[in-house]
């Protein structure tokens, strides 16, 4: 079933990109709209797709996927964006894009499994240590609403939200275990703390009300674009169902934070994390869809939330993911009017994404340092080398001609460091210390 789902996701996502119905990369969506409005050529479309997406696939998606042994959806859908744009906008081009996308889906799933198995044959298998790269994401992610509040409303409100988050975390840790009948129920401290912060974020944002009607006017001015998206509702809905099913089967995850939690089998906490992220993407996805007539392959990413909350039930996840995507498509106008009434909530989306990225950058860097240190001690018996390598890689990357995104430095540096340790073992410069 896993291979069937990944084949269908790769094929359909490539077709959606090829036909200009939907793309995954938010920055590519306006460019795709320009092509289908006749403003740029197909060659320019393909070149821009490659320039925007390739670095993220190689430098971010693949290393993060290897670290968790689960495909980060960026690996798959950023590539299908490129596949669809490189194939001609014709019937044959659409068929070719579907075929290439299907093959790529199989390759990325089988390739990930192969890499994980290959690492097992190395003198020092460092895949278990790679799990530490995401070790701090779970707890660090609870603070992102407070960071978002600070960006949007200032330091004082951010500090207030941060204090509430830490207090809730402590109280749940201390008192969050209940006895029900013969069993015990343990509340998740990270998830509850993050939920408290999100509630405060929404409350603060909703206090700013307005009478502007920019989004409503926008929908009236681009009715043709909305109609174009709605005409393709069935393909988009099937895509939503497939992504939800794939997440339910632990094939893919929508973001690094929920991926790390999914790898640890913390499905509810992963679902809450994905839900918070999806809320933040509503303004961006809807606004770009209205303006360009091109939707998001994963919509507002609520389909990943469905897959996580219904983990192990791919059929149910598919049906609900299908329904969620249909609901999104037909609620664009309503959401646009609602965001006009509460401009603070509309603006909140940008701060949610910014704060999430900042928290992920720090937590992945810290996790990368810890993971590299574990490798260093296990492979050579020396401390400090791993931390030196990762910190140096992070800072030197900023001066590179083509730096990779900060989010990816921790995972990439750890993989490179692990390979380097194995090379040193093979040539005999270091030896695995004997346990005393």
FENZIZI-V897274 format. One record per pair of residues at least 4 apart in sequence whose ideal C-beta (glycine too) atoms are under 8 Angstrom apart, sorted by the first residue. I is the first residue (numbers start at 1). J is the second residue. Records with the same first field share a line. If there is no record, write none. Layout:
BEGIN
I=J / J
END
This chain:
BEGIN
1=5 / 249 / 314
2=6 / 109 / 249 / 251
3=7 / 106 / 109
4=8
5=9 / 242 / 245 / 246 / 249 / 251 / 314
6=10 / 71 / 76 / 105 / 106 / 108 / 109 / 246 / 251 / 252
7=11 / 102 / 105 / 106
8=12 / 102 / 105 / 242
9=13 / 76 / 105 / 239 / 242 / 243 / 246 / 252
10=14 / 76 / 80 / 101 / 102 / 103 / 104 / 105 / 106 / 108
11=15 / 98 / 99 / 101 / 102 / 105
12=16 / 98 / 101 / 235 / 238 / 239 / 242
13=17 / 24 / 76 / 77 / 80 / 81 / 84 / 101 / 239 / 297
14=18 / 80 / 83 / 84 / 87 / 97 / 98 / 100 / 101 / 102 / 104
15=19 / 21 / 84 / 94 / 97 / 98 / 101 / 235
16=21 / 22 / 23 / 80 / 84 / 232 / 235 / 236 / 239 / 297
17=21 / 22 / 23 / 32 / 80 / 81 / 82 / 83 / 84 / 85 / 97 / 297
18=83 / 84 / 85 / 87 / 89 / 93 / 94 / 97
19=84 / 89 / 94 / 232
20=32 / 33 / 35 / 36 / 89 / 293 / 294
21=229 / 232 / 235 / 236 / 294 / 295
22=232 / 236 / 239 / 294 / 295 / 296 / 297
23=28 / 29 / 32 / 81 / 84 / 294 / 296 / 297
24=28 / 73 / 74 / 77 / 78 / 80 / 81 / 296 / 297 / 298
25=29 / 49 / 52 / 53 / 56 / 77 / 78 / 81
26=284 / 285 / 288 / 296
27=31 / 52
28=32 / 48 / 49 / 52 / 53 / 81
29=33 / 288 / 289 / 292 / 294 / 296
30=34 / 288 / 291 / 292
31=35 / 40 / 45 / 48 / 49 / 52
32=36 / 45 / 85 / 292 / 294
33=37 / 225 / 291 / 292 / 293 / 294
34=39 / 40 / 45 / 292
35=39 / 40 / 41 / 42 / 44 / 45
36=293 / 294
40=44 / 45 / 48
41=45
42=46 / 85 / 88 / 89
43=47
44=48
45=49 / 85
46=50 / 82 / 85 / 86
47=51
48=52
49=53 / 81 / 82 / 85 / 86
50=54 / 82 / 86
52=56
53=57 / 78 / 79 / 81 / 82
54=58 / 82
55=59 / 60 / 402 / 404 / 405
56=60 / 61 / 74 / 78 / 405
57=61 / 62 / 74 / 75 / 78 / 79
58=62 / 404
59=63 / 404 / 405 / 408 / 412
60=64 / 72 / 74 / 404 / 405 / 407 / 408
61=65 / 72 / 74 / 75 / 78
62=66 / 75
63=67 / 408 / 411 / 412 / 415
64=68 / 72 / 74 / 256 / 259 / 407 / 408 / 411
65=69 / 70 / 71 / 72 / 75 / 112 / 259
66=112 / 115 / 116 / 127 / 130 / 411 / 415
67=130 / 131 / 133 / 134 / 411 / 414 / 415
68=72 / 131 / 134 / 253 / 259 / 260 / 262 / 263
69=112 / 116 / 127 / 263
70=250 / 251 / 252 / 253 / 259 / 262 / 263
71=75 / 76 / 108 / 109 / 112 / 251 / 252 / 253
72=252 / 253 / 255 / 256 / 259
73=77 / 243 / 252 / 253 / 254 / 255 / 298 / 304
74=78
75=79 / 108
76=80 / 104 / 105 / 108 / 252
77=81 / 297 / 298
78=82
79=83 / 104 / 108
80=84 / 101 / 104 / 297
81=85 / 297
82=86
83=87 / 97 / 100 / 101 / 104
84=97 / 101
86=97
87=93 / 94 / 96 / 97 / 100
88=92 / 93 / 96
89=93
90=94
91=95
92=96
93=97
94=98
95=99
96=100
97=101
98=102
99=103
100=104
101=105
102=106
103=107
104=108
105=109
106=110
107=111
108=112
109=113 / 251
110=114
111=115
112=116
113=117
114=118
115=119
116=120 / 127
117=121
118=122
119=125 / 126 / 127 / 418
120=125 / 127
121=125
122=126 / 422
123=422 / 425 / 426 / 432
124=375 / 378 / 379 / 418 / 421 / 422 / 425 / 432
126=130 / 375 / 378 / 379 / 414 / 418 / 421 / 422
127=131
129=371 / 374 / 375 / 378 / 414 / 418
130=371 / 411 / 414 / 415 / 418
131=135 / 263 / 371
132=367 / 370 / 371 / 374
133=364 / 367 / 368 / 370 / 371 / 410 / 411 / 414
134=138 / 256 / 259 / 260 / 263 / 363 / 364 / 367
135=367 / 370 / 371
136=140 / 363 / 366 / 367 / 370
137=141 / 256 / 257 / 260 / 261 / 360 / 363 / 364 / 367
138=190 / 257 / 260 / 261 / 264 / 266 / 269
139=169 / 190
140=144 / 359 / 362 / 363 / 366
141=190 / 194 / 257 / 273 / 356 / 359 / 360 / 363
142=165 / 169 / 189 / 190 / 191 / 193 / 194 / 197
143=147 / 162 / 165 / 193 / 197 / 359
144=148 / 194 / 197 / 276 / 352 / 355 / 356 / 358 / 359
145=149 / 161 / 165 / 194 / 197 / 198 / 200 / 201 / 276 / 352 / 355
146=150 / 158 / 159 / 161 / 162 / 164 / 165 / 197 / 200
147=151 / 158 / 355 / 358 / 359
148=152 / 201 / 348 / 351 / 352 / 354 / 355 / 356
149=153 / 157 / 158 / 160 / 161 / 197 / 200 / 201 / 204 / 351
150=154 / 155 / 157 / 158 / 159 / 161 / 162
151=158 / 351 / 354 / 355
152=204 / 205 / 344 / 347 / 348 / 351
153=157 / 158 / 204
154=158
155=159
156=160
157=161 / 204
158=162
159=163
160=164 / 200
161=165 / 197 / 200 / 201 / 204
162=166
163=167
164=168 / 196 / 197 / 200
165=169 / 193 / 194 / 196 / 197
166=170 / 193
167=171
168=172 / 189 / 192 / 193 / 196
169=173 / 189 / 190 / 192 / 193
170=174
171=175 / 176
172=176 / 187 / 188 / 189 / 192 / 193
173=189
176=186 / 187 / 188 / 189 / 192
177=184 / 185 / 186 / 187
178=184 / 185 / 186 / 187
179=183 / 184 / 185
180=184 / 185
187=191 / 192
188=192 / 266 / 268 / 269
189=193
190=194 / 269
191=195 / 268 / 269 / 272 / 273
192=196
193=197
194=198 / 272 / 273 / 276
195=199 / 272
196=200
197=201
198=202 / 276 / 279
199=203
200=204
201=205 / 348 / 352
202=206 / 345 / 348
203=207
204=344
205=342 / 344 / 345 / 347 / 348
206=342 / 344 / 345
207=344
208=342 / 343 / 344
209=341 / 342 / 343 / 344
210=340 / 341 / 342 / 343
212=340 / 343
213=217 / 337 / 340
214=218 / 340
215=219 / 287 / 290 / 336 / 337 / 339 / 340 / 346
216=220 / 333 / 336 / 337 / 340
217=221
218=222 / 287 / 290 / 291 / 336
219=223 / 226 / 290 / 332 / 333 / 336
222=226 / 290 / 291 / 293
223=227
224=228 / 293
225=229 / 289 / 290 / 291 / 292 / 293
226=230 / 289 / 290 / 293 / 332 / 333
227=231
228=232 / 293
229=233 / 236 / 289 / 293 / 294 / 295 / 329 / 332
230=329 / 330
232=236 / 295
233=237 / 325 / 326 / 329 / 330
234=238
235=239
236=240 / 295 / 299 / 325 / 329
237=241 / 322 / 323 / 325 / 326 / 329
238=242 / 322
239=243 / 297 / 298 / 325
240=244 / 298 / 299 / 303 / 321 / 322 / 324 / 325 / 326 / 328
241=245 / 303 / 317 / 318 / 319 / 321 / 322 / 325
242=246 / 318 / 321
243=247 / 252 / 254 / 297 / 298 / 303 / 304 / 307 / 321
244=248 / 303 / 304 / 306 / 307 / 310 / 317 / 318 / 320 / 321 / 322 / 324
245=249 / 307 / 314 / 315 / 317 / 318 / 321
246=251 / 252 / 307 / 314
247=251 / 252 / 253 / 254 / 262 / 303 / 304 / 306 / 307 / 308 / 311 / 317
248=306 / 307 / 308 / 310 / 311 / 312 / 313 / 314 / 316 / 317 / 318
249=312 / 314
250=262 / 311
253=258 / 259 / 262 / 270 / 304
254=258 / 259 / 274 / 277 / 298 / 301 / 303 / 304
255=259 / 273 / 274 / 277 / 301 / 304 / 356
256=260 / 360 / 364 / 407
257=261 / 270 / 273 / 274 / 277 / 356 / 360
258=262 / 270 / 271 / 273 / 274 / 277 / 304 / 308
259=263 / 270
260=264
261=266 / 267 / 269 / 270 / 273
262=266 / 267 / 270 / 308 / 311
266=270
267=271 / 308 / 309 / 311
268=272 / 308 / 309
269=273
270=274 / 308
271=275 / 305 / 308 / 309
272=276
273=277
274=278 / 301 / 304 / 305 / 308
275=279 / 302 / 305
276=280 / 352
277=281 / 301 / 352 / 356
278=282 / 300 / 301 / 302 / 304 / 305
279=349 / 352
280=284 / 348 / 349 / 350 / 351 / 352 / 353 / 356
281=285 / 296 / 300 / 301 / 349 / 353
282=286 / 300 / 335 / 349
283=287 / 339 / 346 / 347 / 348 / 349 / 350
284=288 / 349 / 350 / 353
285=289 / 295 / 296 / 299 / 300
286=290 / 300 / 332 / 335 / 336
287=291
288=292 / 294 / 296
289=293 / 294 / 295 / 296 / 332
290=332 / 336
295=299 / 329
296=300 / 301
298=303 / 304
299=303 / 324 / 325 / 328 / 329
300=328
301=305
302=306 / 324 / 328
303=307 / 321 / 324 / 325
304=308
305=309
306=310 / 317 / 320 / 321 / 324
307=311 / 317 / 321
310=316 / 317 / 320
313=317
314=318
315=319
316=320
317=321
318=322
319=323
320=324
321=325
322=326
323=327
324=328
325=329
326=330
327=331
328=332
331=335
332=336
333=337
334=338
335=339
336=340
337=341
338=342 / 345
339=343 / 345 / 346
340=346
342=346
343=347
344=348
347=351
348=352
349=353
350=354
351=355
352=356
353=357
354=358
355=359
356=360
357=361 / 407
358=362
359=363
360=364 / 407
361=365 / 406 / 407
362=366
363=367
364=368 / 407 / 409 / 410 / 411
365=369 / 390 / 394 / 406 / 409 / 410
366=370 / 410
367=371 / 410
368=372 / 390 / 409 / 410 / 411 / 413 / 414
369=373 / 386 / 387 / 390 / 391 / 410
370=374
371=375 / 386 / 410 / 414
372=376 / 385 / 386 / 387 / 389 / 390 / 413 / 414 / 417
373=377 / 383 / 384 / 386 / 387
374=378 / 386
375=379 / 386 / 414 / 417 / 418 / 421
376=380 / 382 / 383 / 384 / 385 / 386 / 417 / 421
377=381 / 382 / 383 / 386
378=432
379=421 / 422 / 424 / 425 / 430 / 432
380=385 / 421 / 424 / 430 / 431 / 432 / 433
381=433
384=388
385=389
386=390 / 417
387=391
388=392
389=393 / 413 / 417 / 420
390=394 / 409 / 410 / 413 / 414 / 417
391=395
392=396
393=397 / 409 / 412 / 413 / 416
394=398 / 406 / 409 / 410 / 413
395=399
396=400
397=403 / 404 / 406 / 409
398=403
399=403
400=404
404=408 / 409 / 412
405=409
408=412
409=413
410=414
411=415
412=416
413=417
414=418
415=419
416=420
417=421
418=422
419=423
420=424
421=425 / 430
422=426
423=427
424=429 / 430
425=429 / 430 / 431 / 432
END
